[in-house]
Amino acid sequence: MRSYEVVTVARQLLRSALDPWVGFFALVLAAWFLLFSASVSTGHAGAAAIGTATGWTAALMAGIGGHGPSLEPGGQAGLTATVAMWCLMSVAMMAPTAVPMLRAYRHLVAGSAGRVPAAGFWALLAGYLAVWALFSFGAGAAQHALGSAALVDGSGVSATPWLTSALLAVAGAYQLSRLKQACLSRCRSPLAFFLSHWRAGGRGALSMGLRHGAVCVGCCWALMALAFVGGTMNLAWMGIATVLMVVEKLPIGRWLTTPIGAVLLVAAALTGLRALPPL
C-alpha cells in the first residue's frame, strides 16, 4: 500500500473514531457498566463479582468521594449517592431514547460533505441530559424521603402495597392522559420539533436540548417512577423499561401506549385488592 493510501485510511479511521456517535454510545455503555458494577457490589445483580472495578463504583454509589460506603440507619444510601445513582439511570435509560432526535439534528445541520459539527451534537445532548439530571435530583430526593419514612427499602423497592398500587395507578392513568399524548407526538416527530423550535449554533442546540428534554420528561416521568416498584438497582427492570420507552417513541409505539396504561391500571387494582384485609 502506498504512503498516501495509508494516510487516507488513517484519516478515515481517525474521523470515524472522532464521530460523535462513537462517544455517545461509549457514554451509554459506560453508564450501564457502572450500574451493573454497583448492582453487583451491592448484591442486586445476582452475580458473584466482576473484579476490582466494583470497588470504586461501590464507593461512588454508596459514599461519593472514595471514603467508603456511607449508609444511613436502615441500610439507606445518603442523598448524594442516591441522586448520583438516579443520574446514571437517566443516562443509561434515557439517552438511547434520544437517538431519533440526535439523528434528525445531524440530518438538518449536515453540510454538503455530510460533515456535522460535533459541538452542536454534544450541546444538544448536554441540554437534554441536563433536564434529566434535574429530574434525577427530584427522584433521588423522593427516594431518600421515602426511605427515611420506611416506605421503600434499601434497594428502592416499595415496602407497602398501597404505595405500589398508587405508583402503578398514577403511571397507568398518565399513559392515557392528553399530556402524555401531546409529549409523545413531539418525541415521535423530532424533525417537526426542530422545524418549530430551531435555534442555530451551539447555544441554540443547548436550548433545543433543554426544551426536548422537558418534553421527554413529560413522556416518561411516570414510567421512570415505577423504579420504586421494580427496584432502582434492578437491571432487568431498567432494561425492560428502556426498551418500552424507546419503542413507545417510535411510530409503532402508537399501538402500545394505551395497552401499557390498561395493564398498569389492572395491576394497580389487583395490588390494592390483595392488600385489603380478609373479610
C-alpha positions in Angstrom: 0.0 0.0 0.0 1.4 3.4 -1.0 2.1 6.1 1.6 -0.7 8.4 0.6 -3.2 5.5 0.8 -2.0 4.8 4.3 -2.5 8.4 5.2 -6.0 8.3 3.7 -7.0 5.2 5.6 -5.6 6.7 8.8 -7.6 9.9 8.3 -10.8 7.9 7.7 -10.2 5.8 10.8 -9.5 8.9 12.9 -12.6 10.6 11.5 -14.7 7.6 12.5 -13.2 7.5 15.9 -14.0 11.1 16.4 -17.6 10.8 15.2 -20.0 12.0 17.9 -21.9 8.7 17.7 -18.9 6.8 19.0 -18.7 9.0 22.0 -22.4 8.8 22.5 -22.6 5.0 22.6 -19.4 4.9 24.8 -21.2 7.2 27.2 -24.3 4.9 27.3 -22.3 1.8 27.7 -20.2 3.4 30.5 -23.4 4.3 32.4 -24.7 0.7 32.0 -21.4 -0.7 33.1 -21.3 1.5 36.2 -24.9 0.5 37.1 -24.0 -3.2 36.6 -20.9 -2.8 38.7 -22.7 -1.1 41.5 -25.6 -3.7 41.5 -23.0 -6.5 41.7 -21.2 -4.9 44.6 -24.4 -4.3 46.5 -25.8 -7.7 45.7 -28.7 -6.8 43.4 -27.4 -8.3 40.1 -27.3 -11.9 41.2 -23.7 -12.3 40.2 -20.7 -13.0 42.4 -18.3 -10.3 41.3 -16.7 -8.7 38.3 -13.3 -7.8 39.8 -11.7 -4.8 41.4 -13.6 -2.4 39.2 -16.6 -2.7 41.5 -14.8 -1.3 44.5 -14.6 2.3 43.4 -18.1 2.1 41.8 -19.5 1.0 45.2 -17.7 4.0 46.7 -19.3 6.2 44.1 -22.8 4.9 44.6 -22.7 4.5 48.4 -20.3 7.1 49.6 -19.2 9.5 46.8 -15.6 10.7 47.2 -13.8 7.5 47.8 -14.2 7.4 51.6 -16.1 4.1 51.5 -19.7 3.2 51.8 -21.8 5.7 53.7 -25.1 4.1 54.7 -27.7 5.7 57.0 -29.7 3.7 59.5 -31.8 1.1 57.9 -29.2 0.5 55.1 -30.2 3.5 53.0 -27.6 5.4 51.0 -27.1 9.1 51.5 -28.9 11.7 49.4 -25.8 12.5 47.2 -25.3 8.8 46.4 -29.0 8.3 45.7 -29.1 11.3 43.3 -25.9 10.0 41.6 -27.5 6.6 41.1 -30.5 8.3 39.5 -28.3 10.4 37.2 -26.6 7.2 36.0 -30.0 5.6 35.5 -31.2 8.6 33.4 -28.1 8.5 31.2 -28.3 4.7 30.7 -32.1 4.6 30.1 -33.0 7.9 28.5 -30.0 8.7 26.3 -31.0 5.8 23.9 -34.4 7.3 23.6 -32.8 10.5 22.3 -31.3 8.7 19.2 -34.1 9.8 16.8 -33.7 13.4 18.0 -29.9 13.3 17.5 -30.3 11.7 14.1 -32.8 14.4 13.0 -30.4 17.2 14.2 -27.5 15.7 12.3 -29.5 15.5 9.2 -30.6 19.1 9.4 -27.1 20.5 10.1 -25.1 18.2 7.7 -23.2 20.2 5.2 -22.6 19.3 1.5 -19.8 16.9 2.5 -22.0 15.3 5.1 -19.9 16.6 8.0 -21.6 17.7 11.2 -20.0 19.9 13.8 -19.6 17.8 16.9 -20.1 20.9 19.2 -23.8 21.2 18.3 -24.3 17.4 18.8 -22.9 17.5 22.3 -24.6 20.7 23.2 -27.9 19.2 22.2 -27.3 16.1 24.2 -26.0 18.1 27.2 -29.2 20.1 27.3 -31.3 17.0 27.0 -29.4 15.2 29.8 -29.4 18.4 32.0 -33.1 18.2 32.3 -33.0 14.6 33.2 -30.3 15.4 35.8 -32.8 17.8 37.3 -35.4 15.1 37.3 -32.8 12.8 38.9 -32.3 15.2 41.8 -36.1 15.2 42.4 -36.3 11.4 42.1 -33.3 10.9 44.4 -34.7 13.3 47.0 -38.0 11.5 46.8 -36.4 8.1 47.3 -34.4 9.4 50.2 -37.5 10.8 51.9 -39.5 7.6 51.2 -36.6 5.6 52.6 -36.5 7.7 55.8 -40.2 7.1 56.2 -39.7 3.3 55.7 -41.9 3.4 52.6 -39.1 2.0 50.4 -36.4 -0.4 51.4 -32.6 0.0 50.9 -32.8 -1.1 47.2 -35.5 1.5 46.5 -38.4 -1.0 46.3 -41.8 0.0 47.7 -42.2 -1.5 51.2 -46.0 -1.2 51.2 -48.6 -2.5 48.7 -50.5 0.8 49.0 -47.6 2.8 47.6 -47.0 0.2 44.9 -50.7 0.4 43.9 -50.6 4.2 43.9 -47.5 4.3 41.7 -49.0 1.8 39.2 -52.3 3.7 39.2 -50.6 7.1 38.5 -48.4 5.6 35.8 -51.4 3.8 34.2 -53.6 6.9 34.3 -50.9 9.1 32.9 -50.4 6.8 30.0 -54.0 7.6 28.9 -53.7 11.3 29.5 -53.7 14.0 26.9 -50.5 15.5 28.2 -48.7 12.2 27.7 -50.1 12.0 24.1 -49.0 15.6 23.4 -45.5 15.0 24.6 -45.3 11.7 22.7 -46.3 13.3 19.5 -43.3 15.7 19.7 -40.9 12.9 20.6 -42.1 10.8 17.7 -41.6 13.7 15.3 -38.2 15.2 16.1 -37.9 16.8 12.7 -41.2 18.7 13.2 -39.9 19.6 16.7 -36.8 21.2 15.2 -38.6 23.0 12.4 -40.8 24.6 15.1 -38.1 25.4 17.6 -34.9 25.7 15.6 -32.0 27.7 17.0 -28.7 27.9 15.2 -25.3 27.4 16.8 -24.1 25.7 19.9 -26.2 27.8 22.2 -29.2 27.1 20.1 -28.5 23.4 20.2 -28.3 23.6 24.0 -31.6 25.5 24.2 -33.3 22.9 21.9 -31.8 20.1 24.0 -33.3 21.6 27.2 -36.7 22.0 25.5 -36.7 18.5 24.1 -35.5 17.1 27.4 -38.5 18.7 29.1 -40.8 17.1 26.5 -39.1 13.8 27.1 -39.6 14.1 30.9 -43.2 14.8 30.2 -43.4 11.5 28.3 -41.5 9.2 30.7 -41.5 10.5 34.2 -44.3 8.2 35.4 -42.7 5.1 33.9 -39.4 6.1 35.5 -41.2 6.4 38.8 -42.0 2.7 38.6 -38.4 2.2 39.6 -39.9 2.2 43.1 -41.9 -0.9 42.1 -39.3 -2.7 40.1 -36.3 -1.6 42.1 -33.9 1.3 41.5 -30.9 -1.2 41.2 -32.8 -3.8 39.3 -31.1 -4.1 35.9 -33.8 -6.3 34.5 -36.4 -3.6 35.2 -34.1 -1.0 33.8 -33.6 -2.9 30.6 -37.4 -3.6 30.1 -38.3 0.0 30.8 -35.7 1.3 28.4 -37.0 -0.9 25.6 -40.6 0.1 26.3 -39.7 3.8 26.3 -37.6 3.6 23.2 -40.3 1.7 21.3 -43.0 4.0 22.6 -41.3 7.0 20.9 -41.3 5.2 17.6 -44.3 5.3 15.2 -45.2 1.7 16.2 -45.5 3.0 19.8 -48.9 4.4 19.0 -50.2 0.8 19.4 -48.5 0.3 22.8 -49.2 3.4 24.9 -52.9 2.6 25.7 -52.4 -1.1 26.4 -49.5 -0.4 28.7 -51.7 2.1 30.6 -54.5 -0.5 30.9 -52.1 -3.2 32.2 -50.7 -0.8 34.8 -54.2 0.1 36.0 -55.2 -3.5 36.3 -52.0 -4.3 38.2 -52.8 -1.3 40.5 -56.3 -2.6 41.2 -55.1 -6.2 41.9 -52.3 -4.9 44.2 -54.8 -2.8 46.1 -57.3 -5.7 46.4 -54.6 -8.1 47.7 -53.7 -5.5 50.3 -57.2 -5.4 51.7 -57.8 -7.3 55.0 -59.7 -10.5 54.6 -63.5 -10.3 55.3 
